[in-house]
């Protein structure tokens, strides 16, 4: 729709992360990425709470390494399917 209207747009890859229970879960995610020298470009809180837990979508400078790093640290990645609302 935006392109047809002649408006500029950029599509970006995001990674979805389910935030763990406990104290300062976003800090835990940021620390893991910092240790791997991965830059966070943008962060978006997700209103839909997959599995009842808080989640964020992050744009990072190296999505593949970020997902590998976060998986290795025990974080749960989420997909678009996890965000689908049940009717």
C-alpha positions as CSV (number, residue, x, y, z in Angstrom):
1,X,0.0,0.0,0.0
2,X,2.8,2.4,0.9
3,X,4.8,1.8,-2.2
4,X,1.7,2.1,-4.4
5,X,1.0,5.5,-2.8
6,X,4.5,6.6,-3.7
7,X,5.7,6.6,-0.1
8,X,9.2,5.5,0.9
9,X,9.4,2.4,3.0
10,X,12.1,0.1,4.3
11,X,11.5,-3.5,5.4
12,X,13.8,-4.8,8.2
13,X,14.4,-8.2,9.8
14,X,13.5,-8.4,13.5
15,X,14.1,-11.1,16.0
16,X,11.5,-11.9,18.6
17,X,12.6,-12.8,22.1
18,X,10.4,-14.0,25.0
19,X,11.6,-12.3,28.1
20,X,12.4,-14.7,31.0
21,X,10.9,-14.5,34.4
22,X,12.9,-12.8,37.1
23,X,14.6,-9.5,37.7
24,X,15.4,-7.2,34.8
25,X,14.8,-9.6,31.9
26,X,15.5,-7.0,29.2
27,X,18.9,-6.3,30.9
28,X,19.7,-10.0,30.6
29,X,19.0,-10.0,26.8
30,X,21.0,-6.8,26.3
31,X,23.9,-8.1,28.3
32,X,24.0,-11.3,26.2
33,X,24.1,-9.3,23.0
34,X,26.7,-6.8,24.4
35,X,29.0,-9.7,25.3
36,X,28.7,-10.9,21.7
37,X,29.4,-7.4,20.5
38,X,26.0,-7.2,18.7
39,X,24.4,-3.7,18.4
40,X,20.7,-3.2,19.0
41,X,19.4,-0.7,16.4
42,X,15.8,-0.6,17.5
43,X,13.6,-2.3,20.1
44,X,9.8,-2.7,20.1
45,X,7.8,-4.0,23.1
46,X,5.2,-6.6,21.9
47,X,1.6,-6.1,23.1
48,X,0.7,-9.7,22.4
49,X,2.2,-11.8,25.1
50,X,3.1,-15.2,23.6
51,X,2.7,-18.0,26.2
52,X,1.7,-15.3,28.7
53,X,5.2,-13.9,28.9
54,X,6.5,-10.4,28.0
55,X,8.4,-10.2,24.7
56,X,10.3,-7.8,22.6
57,X,11.2,-7.5,18.9
58,X,14.7,-6.3,18.2
59,X,16.5,-5.0,15.1
60,X,20.1,-5.8,15.5
61,X,23.2,-5.4,13.2
62,X,23.7,-9.2,12.9
63,X,20.4,-11.1,13.3
64,X,21.9,-14.6,12.7
65,X,24.6,-14.2,15.4
66,X,22.1,-12.6,17.7
67,X,19.7,-15.6,17.5
68,X,22.6,-18.0,17.9
69,X,23.9,-16.1,20.9
70,X,20.5,-15.8,22.6
71,X,19.6,-19.5,21.9
72,X,23.0,-20.5,23.4
73,X,22.2,-18.4,26.5
74,X,18.8,-20.2,26.9
75,X,16.5,-17.4,25.6
76,X,13.3,-18.4,23.7
77,X,12.9,-17.0,20.2
78,X,9.4,-16.3,19.0
79,X,8.0,-16.1,15.5
80,X,5.0,-14.5,13.8
81,X,3.1,-17.6,14.5
82,X,3.5,-17.2,18.2
83,X,1.9,-13.7,17.9
84,X,-1.3,-14.9,16.2
85,X,-4.4,-14.3,18.3
86,X,-6.7,-17.2,18.8
87,X,-10.3,-16.3,17.8
